[in-house]
Every structure is written in structure tokens, then in C-alpha cells.
């Protein structure tokens, strides 16, 4: 899951998810203050992760 500690509410909720198959990718950036900005700024990472799922 792609998350950012800059979006504190979402990050606190996602941090509670536990599982062997769950990996959190913490994107840090001064321009990320809301979930919408995280989505916009991580398109490349999201596509890479989706491609890995299909391999």
C-alpha cells in the first residue's frame, strides 16, 4: 500500500493493518498534505506495483 505519513489520519489507520502480504510504502514529500495529492504524486509507483502483480 502506498501511504504518506504527511496524511496523518490515513497513515494512522493503515498502520494498524497487519499481515504477511501487506507492505507499506511511505511516500514522504513536502507537497503531500492530503490523500488526493498522494494519489497524484505516486502514479508511477502505482503502475509499477500493478505490473508486478500481473507477473
N, CA, C and O atoms as CSV, one atom per row, in Angstrom:
chain,resi,resn,atom,element,x,y,z
A,1,UNK,N,N,0.847,-1.168,0.000
A,1,UNK,CA,C,0.000,0.000,0.000
A,1,UNK,C,C,0.892,1.230,0.000
A,1,UNK,O,O,1.876,1.310,0.735
A,2,UNK,N,N,0.525,2.180,-0.838
A,2,UNK,CA,C,1.252,3.445,-0.896
A,2,UNK,C,C,0.541,4.421,0.031
A,2,UNK,O,O,-0.634,4.736,-0.157
A,3,UNK,N,N,1.272,4.892,1.031
A,3,UNK,CA,C,0.718,5.826,2.018
A,3,UNK,C,C,1.717,6.949,2.257
A,3,UNK,O,O,2.845,6.903,1.765
A,4,UNK,N,N,1.303,7.944,3.004
A,4,UNK,CA,C,2.214,9.022,3.375
A,4,UNK,C,C,1.949,9.419,4.817
A,4,UNK,O,O,0.804,9.606,5.230
A,5,UNK,N,N,3.018,9.542,5.562
A,5,UNK,CA,C,2.857,9.962,6.957
A,5,UNK,C,C,2.410,11.416,7.045
A,5,UNK,O,O,1.998,11.878,8.109
A,6,UNK,N,N,2.491,12.140,5.922
A,6,UNK,CA,C,2.016,13.524,5.883
A,6,UNK,C,C,0.493,13.602,5.959
A,6,UNK,O,O,-0.052,14.629,6.365
A,7,UNK,N,N,-0.200,12.530,5.575
A,7,UNK,CA,C,-1.658,12.455,5.689
A,7,UNK,C,C,-1.925,11.620,6.944
A,7,UNK,O,O,-2.133,10.409,6.870
A,8,UNK,N,N,-1.916,12.286,8.080
A,8,UNK,CA,C,-1.858,11.603,9.374
A,8,UNK,C,C,-3.026,10.658,9.641
A,8,UNK,O,O,-2.809,9.567,10.168
A,9,UNK,N,N,-4.257,11.039,9.297
A,9,UNK,CA,C,-5.405,10.168,9.595
A,9,UNK,C,C,-5.299,8.862,8.808
A,9,UNK,O,O,-5.394,7.778,9.383
A,10,UNK,N,N,-5.104,8.967,7.506
A,10,UNK,CA,C,-4.998,7.757,6.686
A,10,UNK,C,C,-3.806,6.897,7.117
A,10,UNK,O,O,-3.908,5.672,7.176
A,11,UNK,N,N,-2.685,7.542,7.416
A,11,UNK,CA,C,-1.490,6.801,7.806
A,11,UNK,C,C,-1.718,6.052,9.122
A,11,UNK,O,O,-1.274,4.914,9.274
A,12,UNK,N,N,-2.404,6.683,10.062
A,12,UNK,CA,C,-2.657,6.009,11.348
A,12,UNK,C,C,-3.586,4.812,11.168
A,12,UNK,O,O,-3.419,3.794,11.840
A,13,UNK,N,N,-4.558,4.922,10.272
A,13,UNK,CA,C,-5.480,3.809,10.020
A,13,UNK,C,C,-4.769,2.661,9.294
A,13,UNK,O,O,-4.930,1.496,9.659
A,14,UNK,N,N,-4.003,2.986,8.291
A,14,UNK,CA,C,-3.314,1.960,7.501
A,14,UNK,C,C,-2.229,1.274,8.327
A,14,UNK,O,O,-1.959,0.089,8.128
A,15,UNK,N,N,-1.613,1.993,9.239
A,15,UNK,CA,C,-0.550,1.416,10.075
A,15,UNK,C,C,-1.072,0.309,10.982
A,15,UNK,O,O,-0.293,-0.507,11.474
A,16,UNK,N,N,-2.374,0.274,11.207
A,16,UNK,CA,C,-2.958,-0.760,12.059
A,16,UNK,C,C,-3.180,-2.075,11.324
A,16,UNK,O,O,-3.440,-3.101,11.954
A,17,UNK,N,N,-3.080,-2.055,9.989
A,17,UNK,CA,C,-3.279,-3.269,9.198
A,17,UNK,C,C,-2.045,-4.156,9.340
A,17,UNK,O,O,-0.922,-3.715,9.098
A,18,UNK,N,N,-2.262,-5.389,9.728
A,18,UNK,CA,C,-1.156,-6.320,9.946
A,18,UNK,C,C,-1.355,-7.523,9.028
A,18,UNK,O,O,-2.474,-8.012,8.867
A,19,UNK,N,N,-0.276,-7.988,8.436
A,19,UNK,CA,C,-0.356,-9.170,7.591
A,19,UNK,C,C,0.972,-9.432,6.913
A,19,UNK,O,O,1.764,-8.517,6.689
A,20,UNK,N,N,1.205,-10.687,6.592
A,20,UNK,CA,C,2.452,-11.069,5.944
A,20,UNK,C,C,2.544,-10.526,4.521
A,20,UNK,O,O,3.640,-10.273,4.022
A,21,UNK,N,N,1.414,-10.350,3.878
A,21,UNK,CA,C,1.408,-9.932,2.480
A,21,UNK,C,C,1.197,-8.432,2.307
A,21,UNK,O,O,1.063,-7.950,1.183
A,22,UNK,N,N,1.169,-7.695,3.409
A,22,UNK,CA,C,0.967,-6.249,3.363
A,22,UNK,C,C,2.315,-5.556,3.506
A,22,UNK,O,O,3.059,-5.813,4.453
A,23,UNK,N,N,2.620,-4.686,2.567
A,23,UNK,CA,C,3.844,-3.883,2.651
A,23,UNK,C,C,3.447,-2.424,2.489
A,23,UNK,O,O,2.781,-2.062,1.520
A,24,UNK,N,N,3.851,-1.596,3.426
A,24,UNK,CA,C,3.548,-0.177,3.363
A,24,UNK,C,C,4.713,0.566,2.721
A,24,UNK,O,O,5.866,0.399,3.120
A,25,UNK,N,N,4.406,1.374,1.740
A,25,UNK,CA,C,5.403,2.230,1.100
A,25,UNK,C,C,5.075,3.649,1.530
A,25,UNK,O,O,4.067,4.213,1.103
A,26,UNK,N,N,5.920,4.228,2.371
A,26,UNK,CA,C,5.693,5.557,2.927
A,26,UNK,C,C,6.334,6.595,2.009
A,26,UNK,O,O,7.558,6.718,1.954
A,27,UNK,N,N,5.494,7.339,1.290
A,27,UNK,CA,C,5.985,8.409,0.424
A,27,UNK,C,C,6.050,9.682,1.239
A,27,UNK,O,O,5.040,10.155,1.759
A,28,UNK,N,N,7.248,10.232,1.346
A,28,UNK,CA,C,7.427,11.484,2.075
A,28,UNK,C,C,7.600,12.611,1.074
A,28,UNK,O,O,8.315,12.470,0.082
A,29,UNK,N,N,6.958,13.702,1.334
A,29,UNK,CA,C,7.100,14.852,0.457
A,29,UNK,C,C,6.434,16.073,1.055
A,29,UNK,O,O,5.372,15.988,1.672
A,30,UNK,N,N,7.078,17.205,0.861
A,30,UNK,CA,C,6.523,18.431,1.449
A,30,UNK,C,C,5.261,18.884,0.731
A,30,UNK,O,O,4.502,19.692,1.266
A,31,UNK,N,N,5.023,18.368,-0.490
A,31,UNK,CA,C,3.842,18.762,-1.249
A,31,UNK,C,C,2.642,17.865,-0.963
A,31,UNK,O,O,1.537,18.155,-1.420
A,32,UNK,N,N,2.841,16.780,-0.213
A,32,UNK,CA,C,1.751,15.858,0.084
A,32,UNK,C,C,1.138,16.226,1.431
A,32,UNK,O,O,1.766,16.075,2.479
A,33,UNK,N,N,-0.095,16.710,1.383
A,33,UNK,CA,C,-0.804,17.060,2.625
A,33,UNK,C,C,-2.185,16.421,2.680
A,33,UNK,O,O,-2.848,16.469,3.716
A,34,UNK,N,N,-2.628,15.818,1.568
A,34,UNK,CA,C,-3.943,15.177,1.506
A,34,UNK,C,C,-3.839,13.942,0.621
A,34,UNK,O,O,-2.907,13.804,-0.171
A,35,UNK,N,N,-4.812,13.045,0.770
A,35,UNK,CA,C,-4.787,11.799,0.016
A,35,UNK,C,C,-4.781,12.043,-1.497
A,35,UNK,O,O,-4.122,11.316,-2.240
A,36,UNK,N,N,-5.499,13.047,-1.943
A,36,UNK,CA,C,-5.558,13.363,-3.368
A,36,UNK,C,C,-4.165,13.675,-3.921
A,36,UNK,O,O,-3.821,13.243,-5.022
A,37,UNK,N,N,-3.376,14.412,-3.169
A,37,UNK,CA,C,-2.013,14.738,-3.606
A,37,UNK,C,C,-1.124,13.505,-3.613
A,37,UNK,O,O,-0.238,13.381,-4.459
A,38,UNK,N,N,-1.354,12.596,-2.679
A,38,UNK,CA,C,-0.595,11.353,-2.652
A,38,UNK,C,C,-0.889,10.544,-3.910
A,38,UNK,O,O,0.027,10.012,-4.537
A,39,UNK,N,N,-2.142,10.451,-4.275
A,39,UNK,CA,C,-2.528,9.713,-5.476
A,39,UNK,C,C,-1.882,10.304,-6.713
A,39,UNK,O,O,-1.371,9.573,-7.562
A,40,UNK,N,N,-1.903,11.613,-6.819
A,40,UNK,CA,C,-1.307,12.298,-7.968
A,40,UNK,C,C,0.196,12.117,-8.040
A,40,UNK,O,O,0.748,11.952,-9.128
A,41,UNK,N,N,0.864,12.147,-6.903
A,41,UNK,CA,C,2.327,12.117,-6.870
A,41,UNK,C,C,2.917,10.714,-6.874
A,41,UNK,O,O,4.140,10.569,-6.859
A,42,UNK,N,N,2.086,9.684,-6.895
A,42,UNK,CA,C,2.626,8.322,-6.869
A,42,UNK,C,C,2.104,7.464,-8.027
A,42,UNK,O,O,2.063,6.239,-7.917
A,43,UNK,N,N,1.712,8.091,-9.119
A,43,UNK,CA,C,1.199,7.325,-10.256
A,43,UNK,C,C,2.204,6.313,-10.775
A,43,UNK,O,O,1.837,5.178,-11.081
A,44,UNK,N,N,3.466,6.705,-10.881
A,44,UNK,CA,C,4.481,5.767,-11.377
A,44,UNK,C,C,4.623,4.561,-10.461
A,44,UNK,O,O,4.706,3.430,-10.940
A,45,UNK,N,N,4.651,4.784,-9.159
A,45,UNK,CA,C,4.758,3.683,-8.207
A,45,UNK,C,C,3.537,2.764,-8.280
A,45,UNK,O,O,3.667,1.542,-8.205
A,46,UNK,N,N,2.359,3.357,-8.425
A,46,UNK,CA,C,1.141,2.564,-8.503
A,46,UNK,C,C,1.148,1.673,-9.740
A,46,UNK,O,O,0.755,0.509,-9.666
A,47,UNK,N,N,1.587,2.203,-10.865
A,47,UNK,CA,C,1.651,1.402,-12.094
A,47,UNK,C,C,2.680,0.284,-11.971
A,47,UNK,O,O,2.440,-0.835,-12.425
A,48,UNK,N,N,3.819,0.581,-11.361
A,48,UNK,CA,C,4.847,-0.438,-11.177
A,48,UNK,C,C,4.320,-1.576,-10.303
A,48,UNK,O,O,4.540,-2.746,-10.615
A,49,UNK,N,N,3.628,-1.242,-9.214
A,49,UNK,CA,C,3.096,-2.273,-8.323
A,49,UNK,C,C,2.021,-3.108,-9.012
A,49,UNK,O,O,1.961,-4.320,-8.806
A,50,UNK,N,N,1.178,-2.486,-9.820
A,50,UNK,CA,C,0.165,-3.234,-10.560
A,50,UNK,C,C,0.827,-4.178,-11.567
A,50,UNK,O,O,0.396,-5.320,-11.722
A,51,UNK,N,N,1.862,-3.706,-12.243
A,51,UNK,CA,C,2.574,-4.572,-13.182
A,51,UNK,C,C,3.210,-5.764,-12.488
A,51,UNK,O,O,3.223,-6.869,-13.031
A,52,UNK,N,N,3.736,-5.545,-11.294
A,52,UNK,CA,C,4.333,-6.656,-10.551
A,52,UNK,C,C,3.288,-7.699,-10.170
A,52,UNK,O,O,3.591,-8.891,-10.117
A,53,UNK,N,N,2.070,-7.260,-9.908
A,53,UNK,CA,C,1.008,-8.187,-9.566
A,53,UNK,C,C,0.647,-9.099,-10.738
A,53,UNK,O,O,0.244,-10.245,-10.538
A,54,UNK,N,N,0.790,-8.592,-11.947
A,54,UNK,CA,C,0.430,-9.368,-13.130
A,54,UNK,C,C,1.531,-10.317,-13.593
A,54,UNK,O,O,1.287,-11.164,-14.452
A,55,UNK,N,N,2.726,-10.193,-13.049
A,55,UNK,CA,C,3.827,-11.085,-13.443
A,55,UNK,C,C,3.741,-12.422,-12.774
A,55,UNK,O,O,4.592,-13.282,-13.001
